[in-house]
Amino acid sequence: MTAIITRRTLLSAAAAALAAGAMPASAQDKIRLRLSAVQSETDQRSIAMLEKFAPMVADFASFEPHWNGSLFQQGTELEAIASGDLEMSITSAQELATFFPEFSIFTAGYVHQSAEHQVKVFNDPLMDAFKKKVEDELGVKLLSVMYLGRRQVNLRMPKSERTVMTPADLAGVNLRMPGTDAWQFLGRALGANPTPMAFTEVYTALQTGAVDGQDNPLPTVVDAKFYEVTKQIVLTSHLVDLNYIALSKAAWDAMTPEQQAKVQEAADAAADFGRQNQLQKEGQLVSFLEEQGLDVYEPDVAAFRDHVQKAYLESDFAKDWPAGVLEQINALGG
Ligand code: KDO
């Protein structure tokens, strides 16, 4: 008798707890959150998703990351989300600009001034129309802004062979840039000849000399080991770059209000955690890279800034920028 009561009591208690939402859903009941990204699992953004986002949503969602472009190639993630084959990505304004040209304002060199500025812009009402368009037309919700870092020019040849002080010194340099138009434009605005190439192919291209260089923040140069196949870093800081934690709107809409609040809180916590760690790494890596034998030096940043900003303001990109938004962004920069 006791055994039956115990079993019946346990079953009714479990049913009551499940109804109250107290019981964690079993694995197969959990919301599946597949994330595809091209960086490695040791990149600070990946660590932030693993250590902050995943545990905070674990009660009701299974976070399933696929790093190094192992599930979807760079630049195909947003379409995968829109088609229901993926739930999350670490997307970029450059990728969004291929769908919505006005996003190119967030890809323009020397516009964002700092990680803090990125957060102020992302949380400002000026972003509402941008976010709504991505939700309504692509079915993607931009949860939080992640700090990728200050992009620098990273070349195969040593400074003794090519010293880069102004954009004119990049003339003829075959500079790998990511594949979208906004990236190619930035490469040209720097004075180089841009070559479109996926992130996962860059190391080999540098190693074989297929390209003369690439641009990325110092933490990426280290995490992707580009310093093993390059000889100098020109501290242009030409783009204080960002990513957005992107989530399928369909997945979001299927969540309860409590689950939505938790997912938003977890994304913000991951973005904040990753930002602090990325900033800390950026501050430490110049000496590390010099110890690896690279020349790391400041060019004439003002010459680069003037050249790049002029190129954007004269470009067709600027025609897509909603009136007044650049001024609002600049006002948030202080
Ligand atoms: C790159 O391909 O150089 C880039 O930095 C572009 C970014 O938008 C982002 O996709 C990034 O790669 C990856 O997250 C790898 O760090």
Residues whose N, C-alpha, C, O or C-beta is under 5 A from the ligand:
A	BS01	KDO	V38 Q39 S92 P178 F199 D215 T220
